[in-house]
Amino acid sequence: MAGPVAAKILLPDDTGNTGPKIRTQTKVVGADTVHEHFFVQARQALILGVYRLGMAQTVGATTAAATNGTSTGMFWFHVPTAVSGKKARIRRFDVSSQHATLLATPTAPRLVVSRMTFTGTASGATVTPVKVDSGYPSPVADIRTAVTGLTVSLVGLLGSAPMVGALTAVGGWSSPINQLIDSSSEDEWWVIAPGEGLAVWQDVAGTTADTRVNNITIMWDEIDTA
């Protein structure tokens, strides 16, 4: 079977034509300037900005005791109820953990992420994310390390991540990065509307001597829904 043969289509000059036009881009091929078709992928939503947050937490320093996600926890990611016409979509949520010192780990704390609803206005300590493009507006999503001002109701568990363990003070194993969400499909991203959010907490107690560290990376965008 013979191989494919390149062909060209000659189009009339656009001047004076009133019908539909085919959008192309030109490229020089040999002695000819040819028109090549290209496709512009349309997004499912108008993106206002893309943001990223990295956070680390030592288990013994802040969560030696189990937390509940409503009054105690690591942090709360939410879109305030005063926001209108916008939503946040979690594109990526990664969790890993590490040992900071030689340590026997008889406890097995884990990080839990729950969808939540809330009332009130947050007034606890805030965390500032990084804009992927410095030209983006400040995010509408609000991240707090204290739940002060919010009355939180947990809706459902979105995922959990175990921590690195050790059988003795010197023998241990590492946990892989737990990708609670990492998808190229917009349909699989977590969508956070005003009055909703994520509670990140630890449902199994550690100890005050626990030096293990949770490392979290979140990336999200914000879209226009008006």
KARA-V184692 format. One line per field, one symbol per residue. phi: phi as a letter, one per 40 degrees, with the letter a starting at -180 (. if undefined). Layout:
# KARA-V184692
phi = ???
This chain:
# KARA-V184692
phi = .cccbcbbbcbccccgcbccbccbbcacbgcbcbbbcabbccccacccabbabbabaccccbbcccbbgbbbicabbabdcccbgabbbccaabbbaacbacacbcbbcacbbbcababgbcbcdbbccbccbccccccccbbbcbcdgbbbbccacciabcbdbacbcbbaabccccccaabccccbccbbcdgbabbbabcbcbbcccbcbcbbbbbabbbcbc
